[in-house]
Amino acid sequence: MAGPLPEGNEMPVDGSLPAGVNLGAENRTMSAYIHIPFCRVRCGYCDFNTYTATELRGSSQATYIDDLAREIELSGHVLERAGVPKRPLSSVFFGGGTPTLLPAHDLIRALELVQRQHGIVPGAEITTEANPDTITPEYVNALAQAGFTRISLGMQSAVPSVLATLDRTHNPASVATSVQAAHDAGLEVSIDLIYGTPGESVEQWRESLETAISLNTGHISAYALIVEEGTALERRIRRGELPEPDDDLEADMYELAEDLLSKAGFNWYEVSNWSKSEAQRSEHNLTYWQGNDWWGYGPGAHSHIGGTRFWNVKHPAAYAQRLAEGHSPAAGWETPDSQSRELESILLGSRIREGISTEGLAPEAVAGLIADGLIDGPQAIHSRLVLTVKGRLRADEVVRRLTFF
C-alpha cells in the first residue's frame, strides 16, 4: 500500500485553486496523468497506490471510468474559475497499477473525455503503461486506432529468478511478443527495467540489458530498486530472507547500463532514461522535470498547476463517493515558497541532459563539483551545469552541495 498523503492545506469541497495559478500559464504546457489503480497481484516491492480485486470494497473496476468522467468535467470548471487559459494537452499518460487490466474501450473512453475537456495538441504523445501479459495484438491495435502513440512496457528483468523475487508474474518470453504487437500497430515502445534486486548479479543485469536492447525499441528506462517501508520486500529483507541492496553493486550496474546503452545508440536524457533520438524521449516525463502543468486524475493522483500542488484521496471508494456527491476528490494542496521552488528547480533540472544554468549558483560549489568529476567542466565554462556519469550516480549529493554551500 502506498505511503501517506502529504500534509497540506485542506482543499475546498469545490476544488477551487488559490489565486495566481493562472500567471504565466501561456508559457507552460499542459498534460494529463490518468491513474488506473488496479493490479492482478501486488508486487512485493511496490509502494504505488494500487489495489487488487480483494482490496476494492466499495468500488468497482467496471464503473471506474464513470468516476474519472466526473473528475475530468470538474477539472474544466476548476481551471476556468481560476482563470487558467484553456490549453490543449501536450501529453497524456495512463499509469498505475496496470491500466491494461481494463478493456481497451475503457482507456479509449478516458482519452476521449480528456480530449473533449481540454483538447489535445496534434501529434501529442499518448502513452499507457502495460504489463507484458495483459496486451494482445487486438488490444494494441484498438489503442493505436484511437490515437495512442506509445506503450511503456514493464519488463523489469529478463531473468526468471529476478522476476520471482520481485513477484512479477509474466513470462520473460512474452515481452518480445508484446513489443512486436505494439510495433506492428505502429506504436512506439519504452522498456522499463529495474536493477539492484536482492540477489541479482551484474551478469544477470547484463542479460536483462542485452535482451532489452535486442528488442529494437527507441527508449529504455532503468531504475534502481528502492526498498519502500511497509512493502513485502522490505519485510523479507528485515527477516533476513533476502540480502540488503548493495550501493556499490548498484553503481556498477548503472555504469554497465550507460556503457551498453550508449554503444547500442541510446543517449541519456535523464538520470534513469535513455532514448535513441530526441523524438523518442518521454515528453510526458519531461513535463514533470521541467515544471510544466499537469492534472492528475484518479485516486491518489497528484497535480501541479501554476506552482500549486494538490492530491486526491487514495482509495477508489472514497474517490468515487466524493465525486458522486459533487465534491472535489482532492484531499489537500500546497504552494511551496520561493526557496522551496528554487530547490526543486535545481533538483529536477539537474537530472536532465540539458542541465541548468550556473547563473546564481555559488561559484565555489560549481568549482568543487568540477574538481570532483561530478559535472562536465567544459559545459560549466559555458554556464551549463550538466552531470557526468559519476555525477548521475551522486545526483542527490550534487543538489545538496549546490543548495547548502
C-alpha positions in Angstrom: 0.0 0.0 0.0 1.3 3.5 -0.8 2.5 5.7 1.9 0.5 8.5 3.5 -0.5 11.6 1.5 1.5 14.8 2.1 0.4 17.2 4.7 -1.0 20.4 3.4 -3.9 22.8 3.3 -7.4 21.3 3.2 -8.9 21.6 -0.3 -12.3 23.4 -0.6 -15.1 21.0 -1.5 -15.5 22.5 -4.9 -11.8 22.1 -5.7 -11.1 25.9 -6.1 -7.4 26.7 -6.5 -5.6 29.6 -4.8 -5.2 32.9 -6.7 -2.3 33.3 -9.0 -2.1 29.8 -10.6 -3.0 31.4 -13.9 0.0 33.6 -14.0 2.4 32.7 -16.8 0.2 29.8 -17.9 0.7 30.7 -21.6 4.4 29.9 -21.1 3.8 26.4 -19.7 2.5 23.3 -21.4 -0.5 21.3 -20.0 -0.6 17.5 -19.7 -2.9 14.9 -18.1 -1.9 11.9 -16.0 -4.7 9.3 -15.6 -4.2 6.8 -12.8 -5.6 3.3 -13.1 -5.2 1.8 -9.7 -5.8 -1.9 -10.4 -3.5 -4.9 -10.4 -4.0 -8.6 -10.5 -1.4 -9.1 -7.8 0.7 -6.8 -5.7 4.4 -6.9 -6.5 6.5 -7.2 -3.3 8.5 -4.1 -4.0 5.5 -1.9 -5.0 4.6 1.2 -2.9 2.2 2.7 -5.5 -1.4 3.5 -4.9 -2.8 0.2 -6.4 -5.4 -2.3 -5.4 -6.2 -5.9 -6.1 -9.8 -7.2 -6.5 -10.0 -8.1 -2.8 -9.0 -4.6 -1.8 -11.7 -2.8 -3.7 -14.5 -2.8 -1.2 -17.0 -0.1 -2.1 -15.7 0.5 -5.6 -15.7 -1.3 -9.0 -13.4 -1.6 -12.0 -16.5 -1.7 -14.2 -17.6 1.8 -13.2 -14.2 3.4 -12.7 -14.3 5.4 -16.0 -17.6 6.9 -14.9 -15.8 8.2 -11.8 -13.0 9.6 -13.9 -15.5 11.3 -16.2 -16.8 13.3 -13.2 -13.3 14.4 -12.2 -12.5 15.4 -15.8 -15.6 17.5 -16.0 -14.8 19.1 -12.6 -11.3 19.9 -13.7 -12.6 22.1 -16.5 -14.8 24.1 -14.1 -11.9 24.5 -11.6 -9.4 25.7 -14.2 -12.0 28.1 -15.6 -12.8 29.6 -12.2 -9.1 30.0 -11.5 -8.7 32.0 -14.8 -6.3 29.4 -16.2 -6.5 29.7 -20.0 -7.6 26.6 -21.9 -4.5 24.8 -23.3 -4.6 21.6 -25.4 -2.8 18.7 -23.8 0.8 18.2 -24.9 0.8 14.6 -23.5 -1.5 12.1 -21.8 -0.1 9.3 -19.7 -2.1 6.3 -18.3 -0.3 4.9 -15.3 -1.0 2.6 -12.4 -1.4 0.0 -11.4 -1.9 -1.8 -14.6 -4.0 0.3 -17.0 -4.2 -2.5 -19.5 -6.2 -4.6 -17.0 -9.2 -2.5 -18.1 -10.7 -3.2 -21.5 -9.2 -1.2 -24.3 -12.6 0.7 -24.8 -12.3 2.0 -21.2 -8.9 3.6 -21.9 -10.2 4.9 -25.2 -13.2 6.5 -23.5 -11.0 8.1 -20.9 -8.8 9.6 -23.6 -11.9 10.9 -25.5 -13.1 12.5 -22.2 -9.9 14.5 -21.7 -9.7 15.4 -25.3 -13.3 16.8 -25.2 -12.5 18.7 -22.0 -9.0 20.1 -22.9 -8.2 19.4 -26.5 -5.0 17.6 -27.5 -2.1 19.0 -29.5 -1.8 17.4 -32.9 0.9 14.7 -32.7 0.8 14.7 -28.9 2.4 11.8 -27.0 -0.3 9.5 -25.6 1.1 6.6 -23.5 -0.2 3.7 -21.4 1.8 1.6 -19.1 1.3 -2.1 -19.6 2.4 -5.5 -18.3 3.6 -7.9 -20.9 0.9 -10.4 -20.1 -2.0 -8.0 -20.4 -1.9 -6.9 -24.0 -2.7 -8.7 -27.3 -2.4 -7.6 -31.0 -6.1 -6.7 -31.0 -5.8 -4.7 -27.8 -2.9 -2.5 -29.0 -4.4 -2.1 -32.5 -7.5 -0.7 -30.8 -5.4 1.8 -28.8 -3.4 2.8 -31.9 -6.5 3.5 -33.9 -7.9 5.7 -31.1 -4.8 7.9 -31.0 -2.4 6.2 -28.5 1.2 6.6 -29.7 3.3 4.7 -27.1 3.4 1.7 -24.8 5.6 1.8 -21.6 6.2 -1.9 -21.0 7.1 -3.2 -17.5 9.7 -5.8 -18.4 11.8 -5.2 -15.2 14.2 -8.2 -15.9 14.8 -10.9 -18.4 15.9 -13.4 -15.6 13.1 -15.6 -14.2 14.7 -15.8 -10.7 14.9 -11.9 -10.5 11.3 -11.6 -11.6 10.3 -14.1 -9.0 12.0 -12.1 -6.3 10.1 -9.0 -7.5 6.8 -11.0 -7.6 6.4 -10.3 -11.3 4.1 -12.9 -12.9 4.8 -12.5 -16.6 6.8 -15.0 -18.7 10.0 -13.2 -20.0 9.2 -14.5 -23.4 6.0 -12.5 -23.5 8.0 -9.3 -23.6 9.2 -9.8 -27.2 5.7 -10.8 -28.3 4.2 -7.7 -26.7 6.9 -5.4 -28.3 6.2 -6.9 -31.7 2.5 -6.5 -31.4 3.0 -2.8 -30.4 5.4 -2.2 -33.3 3.0 -3.9 -35.7 0.3 -1.5 -34.6 2.6 1.5 -35.2 3.2 2.3 -31.6 6.5 3.4 -30.0 7.7 1.2 -27.1 9.5 2.1 -24.0 11.0 -0.7 -21.9 11.2 -0.3 -18.1 13.9 -2.2 -16.2 14.8 -2.4 -12.5 18.3 -3.1 -11.2 19.6 -3.9 -7.8 17.0 -6.6 -6.9 18.3 -8.6 -3.9 20.4 -11.5 -5.1 20.7 -10.1 -8.7 24.2 -10.3 -10.1 25.9 -8.0 -12.6 25.8 -10.7 -15.2 22.1 -11.2 -14.7 21.7 -7.4 -15.1 23.8 -7.6 -18.3 21.4 -10.3 -19.6 18.4 -8.0 -19.0 20.1 -5.1 -20.7 21.2 -7.1 -23.7 17.7 -8.6 -24.0 16.0 -5.1 -23.8 18.4 -3.7 -26.4 17.7 -6.7 -28.8 14.0 -5.7 -28.8 14.9 -2.8 -31.0 12.9 -0.2 -29.2 13.7 3.5 -29.1 13.5 4.1 -25.3 14.8 2.3 -22.2 14.3 3.3 -18.6 16.5 1.7 -15.9 15.6 2.4 -12.2 17.5 1.4 -9.1 15.2 -0.7 -6.8 14.1 1.3 -3.8 13.1 -0.8 -0.8 10.0 1.0 0.5 9.0 0.8 4.1 6.0 -1.4 4.6 6.3 -3.5 1.4 6.5 -7.3 1.4 10.1 -6.9 0.0 11.1 -4.8 2.9 9.7 -7.3 5.4 11.6 -10.2 3.7 14.8 -8.2 3.9 14.2 -7.4 7.5 13.6 -11.0 8.3 16.9 -12.0 6.7 15.3 -13.9 3.8 16.9 -11.6 1.2 20.1 -9.6 1.3 20.2 -5.8 1.7 20.7 -3.8 -1.5 24.4 -3.1 -2.2 25.0 0.6 -3.2 28.4 -0.3 -4.8 26.8 -3.1 -6.8 24.0 -0.8 -8.0 26.6 1.8 -9.1 28.4 -0.9 -11.1 25.0 -1.8 -12.7 24.3 1.8 -13.6 27.7 2.2 -15.2 27.1 -1.0 -17.2 23.7 0.3 -18.3 25.3 3.5 -19.6 28.1 1.6 -21.3 25.8 -0.9 -23.1 23.1 1.5 -24.0 25.4 4.1 -25.4 27.2 1.5 -27.5 23.7 0.5 -28.8 22.9 4.0 -29.9 21.0 5.2 -26.9 21.7 8.6 -25.3 20.8 9.5 -21.7 18.5 12.5 -21.4 17.5 12.0 -17.7 19.4 10.1 -15.0 17.2 6.9 -15.4 16.2 7.3 -19.1 17.8 6.7 -22.4 16.5 7.2 -26.0 17.8 6.7 -29.5 16.6 10.1 -30.6 15.1 13.3 -29.2 11.8 12.3 -30.8 11.7 9.1 -28.8 12.1 10.8 -25.4 9.2 10.6 -23.0 7.7 14.1 -23.4 5.3 13.4 -20.5 8.1 12.7 -18.0 9.9 15.9 -19.2 6.7 17.8 -18.2 7.5 16.8 -14.6 11.2 17.6 -14.8 10.7 20.9 -16.5 8.0 22.1 -14.1 5.1 22.4 -16.5 1.4 22.0 -15.6 -0.5 18.7 -15.3 -3.7 17.4 -13.9 -3.5 14.0 -12.3 -6.9 12.2 -12.5 -7.8 9.2 -10.3 -7.4 8.2 -6.6 -4.1 9.3 -5.1 -3.1 11.2 -8.2 -1.1 14.4 -7.8 -1.5 17.6 -9.9 0.6 20.7 -10.5 -0.9 23.9 -11.8 0.9 27.2 -11.7 3.2 26.2 -8.8 0.4 24.8 -6.7 0.3 21.1 -6.0 -2.8 19.2 -4.9 -3.6 15.5 -4.5 -6.6 13.2 -4.4 -7.8 10.9 -1.7 -6.3 7.5 -2.1 -8.9 4.8 -2.0 -11.1 4.3 -5.1 -14.2 4.1 -2.9 -13.5 7.4 -1.2 -12.6 8.9 -4.6 -15.9 7.7 -6.1 -18.0 8.8 -3.2 -16.7 12.4 -3.2 -17.3 12.8 -6.9 -20.8 11.2 -6.6 -21.6 13.9 -4.1 -20.5 16.6 -6.4 -17.3 17.3 -4.4 -13.7 17.5 -5.5 -11.7 14.3 -4.8 -8.7 16.5 -3.8 -7.6 15.9 -0.2 -5.1 18.8 0.1 -3.0 21.4 -1.6 0.2 23.4 -1.1 2.1 26.2 -2.8 5.8 25.9 -2.0 7.6 29.2 -1.0 10.3 30.7 -3.3 13.2 28.9 -1.5 11.5 25.5 -1.9 10.7 26.2 -5.6 14.4 27.1 -6.2 15.5 23.9 -4.6 13.0 21.9 -6.6 14.1 23.6 -9.8 17.7 22.6 -9.2 16.7 19.1 -8.1 14.7 18.4 -11.2 16.6 20.4 -13.8 20.0 19.0 -12.9 18.7 15.5 -13.7 18.2 16.1 -17.4 20.8 16.2 -20.1 20.3 19.9 -20.8 21.2 20.6 -17.2 20.6 24.0 -15.6 22.2 27.4 -15.8 25.1 28.1 -13.4 23.9 31.7 -13.0 23.1 32.3 -9.4 24.9 29.2 -8.1 27.8 29.6 -5.8 31.0 29.6 -7.9 32.9 27.7 -5.2 30.3 24.9 -5.2 30.4 24.6 -9.0 34.2 24.6 -9.0 34.2 21.8 -6.4 31.8 19.7 -8.4 34.1 20.1 -11.5 37.1 19.1 -9.4 35.4 16.0 -8.1 34.3 15.0 -11.6 30.6 15.3 -10.8 29.7 17.8 -13.5 31.1 18.5 -17.0 33.9 21.1 -16.9 33.6 22.5 -20.5 29.8 22.7 -20.1 30.2 24.6 -16.8 32.6 27.1 -18.5 29.7 27.8 -20.9 27.3 28.4 -17.9 25.6 25.0 -18.0 25.7 22.5 -15.2 25.5 19.0 -16.7 26.1 15.8 -14.7 28.8 13.4 -15.6 28.2 9.6 -15.2 29.8 9.9 -11.8 27.6 12.8 -11.1 24.4 11.0 -12.1 25.3 8.3 -9.5 25.6 11.0 -6.9 22.9 13.4 -8.1 21.4 13.9 -4.7 24.9 14.9 -3.4 25.2 17.4 -6.2 22.0 19.1 -5.3 23.0 19.2 -1.6 26.3 20.8 -2.4 24.6 23.4 -4.7 21.9 24.4 -2.2 23.7 24.2 1.1 27.0 25.7 0.1 
